[in-house]
């Protein structure tokens, strides 16, 4: 292993940057070239087919089979013209990636000749084998049938030689087996609820879309060093490794000049993204060494989710061209910053109005305050559920580690908006406002436009922060599919907007004027959700104490966090709005628990193997070298000289022996604890056992291995060290 390590280092330092130049200096020349977008549909489809597809995208209407045949014909013609030889339904099962089964555009004629064929039936629906995808008990392994169905709201695209068609994925009995199906339902429910509320302010609003702009953080590690670290290869995080003398403490990595080799990688993956219509706009060095970030212009939420999961796949492929491996794990390296995926969320009307953007007059600002307060109220109502939506084994290492928000869900809105909501809460004190109160309110609302991006400071410690015209859900993990958090958030806000409409309607029915009724309901919501608003440092211990007093929960354990999905309140939320059935909710929770258990199980096995087969033999080898050295000293020097010279070596030999003894004993204990946990049949209890009995062994063993790394001869240490992993370019 030591030979492998040094060979890997020689390979790294012998590398030269792989130059890359985009096909054109102007991105606009090739942006979306591999996407069957609106402009290409207009060119390749009949007028009738184009109109139906656009209506399906904008209004959610169905496309009949005759039109589907026309769409398939046009899509195939475009794809073949651009070099495609195969097609696939591209979907997002309940794993952490995507799935695809490729079929060629060929059929056999009766005479044995081949022709290219792609029908509406193949476009609209296919039957991939569903037996091996996670289903949480919805499907038995011997029941293989599942269906993928075309999602026309996300355009088809070409990757390599394959036409990829975004689809949903459901079981034979109709239950969702993917991330996209409930997301689409949640977006549809939010659309209807938000439009109903917008009617109070603008009768021209007929559609509201949720928008999403994600910020993808990641690490780049040289391929040779990655291959020399079995823990990185199998778990995507380092299960051992002592801190480098220098890491991020000088804060010299953040926004620093991008290394040439990294820049070439970024240019290539950006180019591939642009070809697929992904509007990546920002890139920069992040806080930790070898950590980076990219972010696009915001898009419609469903498309943004597709683009993020597609971008992650592109980055992995392109990285190999530059001898890099991309790490999306939330905490691949101990004691330096981990990676998140901040989800910047808002709502946009068909009239071009951002519902979380301050307006220019009292009417539009009352609309802004309505959606702002209702969003905060939704977060207050379902804080535990939002926490559950971002929980994972990887994210548990990052949350609350003075680099990311804690597991306590709170909302930040800034000092100016806080003062305004406090004034609004105090002003509306009667069922019927006086003229003076109405005037005061309108004057206050007129001031809202001053609360812009540069006047509303950002709180990087808040898990859910208002940043001037959107909310930033900062707690989402870097490896996560955004769909989980976005499904929960959009559903929660939709439910709250429906309740708002009902509450306002009740007051109007009692003779209260519309604006006055809105004010009264907002006042109540501001009071009800005050506990969720926090403007201070979420990292502080004082906040944890304050949160308990407010009645907020701090569920650090992902397994316990998942319980929020199974409460009556959560089930009512998803079931009543038609986003998920109770069976789907329970099945998904089963999948989450199973994934958590297996991840910790894999980490435990990998660490046990490395500890016993690599670290212990290396330590013993070095210990033997020291013993031989001590024997030699005894032969050469007098007893007095020997004691003076050998005392440090003898102490080191003893120290190594103690660490080795401890590692061997604790590894054996961990294996036995794993055997006990594996016998537990209940998935929740098994996951809980892994989190509470196995995870502590991982930290315990790491401590002693890292201590050995500090004393064992560097020339025989088997694994690349942090200083090597994090400071190679």
Buried (B, 14 or more C-beta within 10 A) or exposed (E): BBEBBBEBBEBBEEBEBBEBEBEEEEBEEBBBBBBBBBEBBEEBBEEEBBEBBBBBBEEBEEBEEEBBBBBBBBBBBBBBEBEBBBBBBBBBBBBBEBBBBBBBBEEEEEEEEEEEBBBBEBBBBBEBEBBEBBBBEBBEEEBBEBBBBBBBBBBBBBBEEBBBBBBBBBBBEEBBBBBBBBBBBBBBBBBBBBBBBBEBBBEEBBBBBBBBBBBBBBBBBBBBBBBBBBBBEBBBBBBBBBBBEEBBEEEEBEEEEBBEBBBBBBBBBBBBBBBBBBBBEEBEBBBBBBBBBBBBEBBBBBBBBBBBBBBBEBBBBBBEEBBBBBBBBBBBBBBBBBBBBBBBBBBBBBEEBBBBBBBEEBBBBBBBBBBBBBBBBBBBBBBBBBBBBBBBBBBBBBBBBEBBBBBBBBBBBBEBBEEBBEEBBEBBEEEEBEEEBBEBBBEBBBEBBEBEEEEBBBBBBBBBBBBBBBBBBBBBBBBBBBBBBBBBBBBBBBBBBBBBBEBBEEBBEEEBEEBBBBBBBBBBBBEBBBBBBBBBEBBEEEBBEBBEEBEBBBBBBBBBBBBBBBBEEBBEBBBEBEBBBEBBBBBBBBBBBBBBBEBBBEBBBBBBBBBBEBBBBBBBBBBEBBEEBBEEBBEEBEEEEBEEBBEEBBEBBEBBEEBBEBBEEBBEBBBEBBEEBEEBEEBBEBBBBBBEBBBEBBEBBBBBBBBBBEBBEEEBBBBBBBBBBBEBE
